[in-house]
């Protein structure tokens, strides 16, 4: 349920409604737009009626939300959410590029990559310190040592940092180093982790699980917003289908659909979506044409020597060309790449 206030509603009018909502055992989530303030009533709507709020002072309208996701919906918030990552804004007019290796391997590798992707046009450096791998014998990441190397790269280049957290117990540690915390595909429905992240004041990058439906994806985001963290970026990274010639199938459809149903920004990960370096560039172009707010690209100085995901990583020169290629497409759809 959404409660819409009249334009001249005072803080006291809004607080009065909040108190009534809480007295009834529900949560109140306030969203202030350009002209109006609205409140999302979170809980089982069958236990309350529209009439309980419709006649309260300065209430203009009470609208039921029929979808199971509430706070992430366009019904709750008409304006696009812009997530601010230390002055890098995702969801606005500018398309933001995140780039870097799948795994942080050593200082030389991460520093050289950071310098190259910044020169090529990236605003955020990606790099895994903790790596969820299919095989227990594969490289699992450097842990906190990897986080320290990411911090060194940030100090040297000024790039913001996005890295993955895998367990609730590691959230505070990762948050000390990261500017944007990634929830990987395997953890998209790890509700304990989502609840922990909902309580912190850091932006979250939520990747879609490779088997998740649209509803499941948005409900995972709902966990984050319902706990109080509204700085959430969605990421499409491919789903499993009958296609066997790529790692996953890049679900481009979901980008414009998310834009219709939700106010949250969505970026695309063509590296994981395809699993093939030669497909990263054409699918990056397609994602921008579909309306993606950004890209996250795997870049490595020597992909053939990468500890993880070498097949889908591109070289420094290819990354620079990719950014050049998407600029005219961004312009064509009314966006920019700075």
C-alpha positions as CSV (number, residue, x, y, z in Angstrom):
1,X,0.0,0.0,0.0
2,X,1.2,3.5,-0.9
3,X,0.0,6.6,0.9
4,X,0.4,9.8,-1.2
5,X,0.4,13.1,0.6
6,X,-0.8,16.5,-0.7
7,X,2.0,18.9,-1.8
8,X,1.7,21.1,1.3
9,X,1.8,18.2,3.8
10,X,3.9,19.2,6.9
11,X,6.4,17.0,8.7
12,X,3.9,16.7,11.5
13,X,1.2,15.4,9.1
14,X,3.6,12.8,7.8
15,X,4.8,11.8,11.2
16,X,1.2,11.3,12.4
17,X,0.6,8.8,9.6
18,X,3.9,7.0,10.3
19,X,2.9,6.6,13.9
20,X,-0.4,5.1,13.0
21,X,1.2,2.7,10.6
22,X,3.6,1.5,13.3
23,X,0.8,1.3,15.9
24,X,-0.9,-1.2,13.5
25,X,2.3,-3.3,13.4
26,X,3.5,-2.3,10.0
27,X,6.7,-0.7,8.7
28,X,6.7,2.8,7.1
29,X,9.1,3.7,4.3
30,X,9.2,7.3,3.4
31,X,10.1,8.5,-0.1
32,X,10.3,12.2,-0.8
33,X,9.8,13.2,-4.5
34,X,10.1,16.5,-6.2
35,X,6.5,17.5,-5.4
36,X,5.1,14.9,-3.1
37,X,6.0,12.7,-0.2
38,X,4.8,9.1,-0.2
39,X,4.9,6.3,2.3
40,X,5.1,2.6,1.6
41,X,3.3,0.5,4.1
42,X,5.1,-2.8,4.4
43,X,3.3,-5.8,5.8
44,X,0.3,-8.0,5.0
45,X,-2.1,-5.6,3.4
46,X,-5.0,-7.9,4.1
47,X,-4.9,-6.8,7.7
48,X,-5.6,-3.1,7.0
49,X,-8.0,-1.2,4.9
50,X,-7.6,1.8,2.6
51,X,-10.1,3.7,4.7
52,X,-7.9,3.7,7.8
53,X,-5.6,6.2,6.0
54,X,-7.6,7.8,3.3
55,X,-9.3,10.4,5.6
56,X,-6.2,11.4,7.6
57,X,-5.1,15.1,7.2
58,X,-3.2,16.0,4.1
59,X,-3.5,12.4,2.6
60,X,-4.3,12.7,-1.1
61,X,-4.6,9.1,-2.1
62,X,-4.1,5.5,-0.9
63,X,-3.1,3.1,-3.5
64,X,-2.8,-0.7,-3.0
65,X,0.3,-2.4,-4.5
66,X,-0.7,-5.7,-5.9
67,X,2.8,-6.9,-6.8
68,X,4.7,-8.9,-4.2
69,X,7.6,-6.5,-4.4
70,X,6.7,-3.1,-3.0
71,X,9.7,-0.8,-2.4
72,X,11.5,-1.6,-5.6
73,X,8.4,-1.0,-7.7
74,X,7.6,2.0,-10.0
75,X,4.4,2.3,-8.1
76,X,6.3,3.2,-4.9
77,X,8.7,5.5,-6.7
78,X,8.2,7.0,-10.1
79,X,11.6,8.7,-10.4
80,X,14.7,6.7,-11.2
81,X,16.9,6.0,-8.3
82,X,20.4,7.3,-8.7
83,X,23.0,5.4,-6.6
84,X,25.8,7.6,-5.5
85,X,29.2,5.8,-5.1
86,X,31.5,8.6,-3.7
87,X,30.3,11.0,-6.4
88,X,30.1,8.3,-9.2
89,X,26.4,8.2,-9.9
90,X,24.8,5.1,-11.4
91,X,21.3,5.5,-12.8
92,X,21.6,9.1,-14.1
93,X,22.3,10.2,-17.7
94,X,25.9,9.0,-17.6
95,X,26.6,5.3,-18.3
96,X,29.1,4.1,-15.8
97,X,31.8,1.5,-16.7
98,X,33.2,-0.9,-14.0
99,X,36.2,-2.9,-15.1
100,X,39.0,-5.1,-13.8
101,X,40.0,-8.7,-13.3
102,X,37.8,-11.5,-12.0
103,X,40.4,-12.1,-9.2
104,X,43.0,-10.0,-7.5
105,X,46.2,-12.0,-8.0
106,X,49.1,-9.8,-7.1
107,X,50.0,-6.1,-6.8
108,X,51.5,-5.7,-10.3
109,X,48.4,-7.3,-11.9
110,X,45.8,-5.1,-10.1
111,X,47.7,-1.8,-10.3
112,X,48.5,-2.2,-14.0
113,X,44.9,-3.1,-14.7
114,X,43.5,-0.2,-12.6
115,X,45.7,2.2,-14.5
116,X,44.7,0.8,-17.9
117,X,40.9,0.7,-17.3
118,X,41.0,4.2,-15.8
119,X,42.8,5.5,-19.0
120,X,40.2,3.6,-21.1
121,X,37.2,5.2,-19.4
122,X,36.3,3.2,-16.3
123,X,35.1,4.9,-13.1
124,X,35.0,1.8,-10.9
125,X,37.6,-0.9,-10.5
126,X,36.2,-4.5,-10.1
127,X,38.3,-7.3,-8.5
128,X,37.5,-10.3,-6.5
129,X,39.2,-10.9,-3.1
130,X,36.9,-13.7,-2.2
131,X,35.9,-16.0,-5.1
132,X,33.1,-18.5,-5.1
133,X,34.3,-21.3,-7.4
134,X,32.6,-24.4,-8.7
135,X,35.6,-26.6,-7.8
136,X,37.1,-26.6,-4.3
137,X,40.5,-26.9,-5.9
138,X,40.3,-23.7,-7.9
139,X,41.8,-20.4,-6.8
140,X,39.6,-19.0,-4.1
141,X,41.0,-15.5,-3.9
142,X,43.5,-13.7,-1.6
143,X,41.0,-12.6,1.1
144,X,41.9,-9.5,3.1
145,X,45.3,-9.3,1.3
146,X,43.3,-8.9,-1.9
147,X,41.2,-6.1,-0.3
148,X,44.4,-4.3,0.7
149,X,45.7,-4.5,-2.9
150,X,42.4,-3.0,-4.1
151,X,42.8,-0.2,-1.7
152,X,46.3,0.4,-3.0
153,X,44.9,0.5,-6.6
154,X,42.3,3.1,-5.5
155,X,44.9,5.3,-3.8
156,X,47.0,5.2,-6.9
157,X,44.3,5.8,-9.5
158,X,41.3,7.3,-7.7
159,X,39.0,4.6,-9.0
160,X,36.2,3.5,-6.7
161,X,36.2,-0.2,-5.7
162,X,33.5,-2.9,-6.2
163,X,34.2,-6.3,-4.8
164,X,32.2,-9.3,-3.7
165,X,31.2,-10.4,-0.2
166,X,30.2,-14.0,0.3
167,X,29.3,-14.3,4.0
168,X,27.5,-12.2,6.6
169,X,30.5,-12.4,8.9
170,X,32.7,-10.7,6.3
171,X,30.4,-7.7,5.6
172,X,32.0,-5.3,8.0
173,X,35.5,-6.2,6.7
174,X,34.6,-5.8,3.0
175,X,32.7,-2.6,3.7
176,X,35.9,-1.1,5.2
177,X,37.6,-1.5,1.8
178,X,34.8,-1.4,-0.8
179,X,32.9,1.6,-2.1
180,X,30.3,-0.7,-3.7
181,X,29.6,-4.2,-2.3
182,X,28.7,-7.0,-4.8
183,X,26.3,-9.8,-4.0
184,X,27.3,-12.5,-6.5
185,X,24.9,-14.7,-8.5
186,X,25.3,-17.6,-6.1
187,X,24.3,-15.5,-3.1
188,X,21.3,-13.6,-4.7
189,X,18.9,-15.5,-2.5
190,X,21.1,-15.8,0.6
191,X,18.6,-14.0,2.8
192,X,20.8,-13.9,5.8
193,X,23.5,-12.0,3.8
194,X,20.9,-9.7,2.2
195,X,19.4,-8.8,5.7
196,X,22.9,-8.0,7.0
197,X,23.7,-5.8,3.9
198,X,20.3,-4.1,4.3
199,X,21.5,-2.6,7.6
200,X,24.7,-1.0,6.3
201,X,25.3,2.4,4.7
202,X,27.0,1.2,1.6
203,X,25.7,0.8,-2.0
204,X,25.0,-2.8,-3.1
205,X,25.4,-4.4,-6.5
206,X,23.0,-7.3,-6.7
207,X,23.7,-9.8,-9.4
208,X,20.9,-12.0,-10.8
209,X,21.2,-15.7,-10.1
210,X,21.7,-17.8,-13.3
211,X,18.4,-19.6,-12.6
212,X,16.4,-16.7,-11.1
213,X,13.1,-15.5,-12.5
214,X,12.4,-11.8,-12.8
215,X,10.2,-12.0,-9.6
216,X,12.9,-13.7,-7.6
217,X,15.4,-11.1,-8.7
218,X,13.2,-8.2,-7.6
219,X,12.3,-9.9,-4.4
220,X,16.0,-10.3,-3.5
221,X,16.3,-6.5,-4.0
222,X,13.2,-6.1,-1.8
223,X,15.1,-7.7,1.1
224,X,17.7,-4.9,0.9
225,X,15.3,-2.1,0.6
226,X,12.9,-3.4,3.3
227,X,15.8,-3.5,5.7
228,X,16.7,0.2,5.1
229,X,19.3,0.2,2.3
230,X,17.8,1.9,-0.8
231,X,21.2,2.3,-2.6
232,X,20.9,-0.8,-4.8
233,X,22.1,-1.5,-8.3
234,X,20.8,-4.5,-10.2
235,X,23.0,-6.5,-12.6
236,X,22.0,-8.9,-15.4
237,X,24.8,-11.5,-15.9
238,X,23.2,-14.2,-17.9
239,X,20.9,-17.2,-17.2
240,X,21.1,-20.9,-17.9
241,X,19.2,-22.1,-21.0
242,X,19.6,-24.9,-23.5
243,X,22.3,-22.9,-25.3
244,X,25.6,-24.7,-25.0
245,X,28.0,-22.5,-27.1
246,X,28.2,-19.8,-24.5
247,X,28.6,-19.9,-20.7
248,X,25.1,-18.4,-20.2
249,X,22.4,-16.7,-22.2
250,X,22.4,-12.9,-22.0
251,X,18.9,-12.0,-21.1
252,X,18.7,-8.6,-22.7
253,X,14.9,-8.5,-22.3
254,X,15.2,-8.0,-18.6
255,X,16.9,-4.6,-18.9
256,X,13.9,-2.7,-20.4
257,X,11.5,-4.8,-18.3
258,X,13.3,-3.8,-15.1
259,X,13.1,-0.2,-16.3
260,X,9.4,-0.5,-16.6
261,X,8.7,-2.3,-13.3
262,X,11.4,-0.8,-11.0
263,X,13.0,2.5,-10.2
264,X,16.4,0.8,-9.4
265,X,19.3,1.2,-11.9
266,X,20.4,-1.9,-13.8
267,X,23.8,-2.6,-15.3
268,X,24.9,-5.5,-17.5
269,X,27.8,-8.0,-17.2
270,X,28.5,-9.3,-20.7
271,X,31.6,-11.1,-19.5
272,X,29.7,-13.7,-17.4
273,X,26.7,-13.6,-19.7
274,X,28.7,-15.0,-22.6
275,X,31.9,-16.5,-21.1
276,X,33.7,-15.6,-24.3
277,X,36.0,-12.6,-24.8
278,X,35.1,-12.1,-28.4
279,X,31.4,-11.7,-27.5
280,X,31.9,-9.1,-24.8
281,X,32.1,-6.2,-27.2
282,X,29.0,-6.9,-29.3
283,X,26.9,-7.7,-26.2
284,X,28.1,-4.5,-24.5
285,X,26.8,-2.5,-27.4
286,X,23.5,-4.4,-27.2
287,X,23.2,-3.8,-23.5
288,X,23.6,0.0,-23.9
289,X,21.1,0.0,-26.7
290,X,18.6,-1.8,-24.4
291,X,18.9,0.9,-21.7
292,X,21.5,-0.4,-19.3
293,X,22.8,2.2,-16.9
294,X,26.3,0.7,-17.0
295,X,28.6,-2.2,-17.7
296,X,30.9,-4.4,-15.6
297,X,33.6,-5.9,-17.7
298,X,36.4,-8.4,-16.9
299,X,39.8,-7.0,-18.0
300,X,43.1,-8.7,-17.5
301,X,46.7,-7.9,-18.7
302,X,47.2,-11.6,-19.7
303,X,43.9,-13.4,-19.9
304,X,45.6,-16.7,-20.9
305,X,47.4,-16.6,-17.5
306,X,44.4,-15.5,-15.4
307,X,43.7,-17.5,-12.2
308,X,40.0,-17.3,-13.0
309,X,37.7,-16.5,-15.9
310,X,40.5,-16.0,-18.5
311,X,38.2,-17.1,-21.4
312,X,35.9,-14.1,-20.8
313,X,38.4,-11.5,-20.0
314,X,39.5,-8.9,-22.5
315,X,42.9,-7.1,-22.9
316,X,43.6,-3.5,-22.2
317,X,43.4,-2.4,-25.8
318,X,40.1,-4.2,-26.4
319,X,38.7,-2.5,-23.3
320,X,39.6,1.0,-24.6
321,X,38.0,0.1,-28.0
322,X,34.9,-1.2,-26.3
323,X,34.4,2.2,-24.5
324,X,34.9,4.0,-27.8
325,X,32.4,1.8,-29.5
326,X,29.6,2.3,-27.0
327,X,29.8,6.1,-27.0
328,X,27.8,6.7,-30.2
329,X,25.2,4.1,-29.1
330,X,24.9,5.9,-25.8
331,X,24.4,9.2,-27.6
332,X,21.7,7.6,-29.8
333,X,19.7,6.6,-26.8
334,X,20.1,10.0,-25.1
335,X,22.9,8.9,-22.7
336,X,26.6,9.8,-22.3
337,X,29.9,8.0,-21.6
338,X,32.4,10.5,-20.1
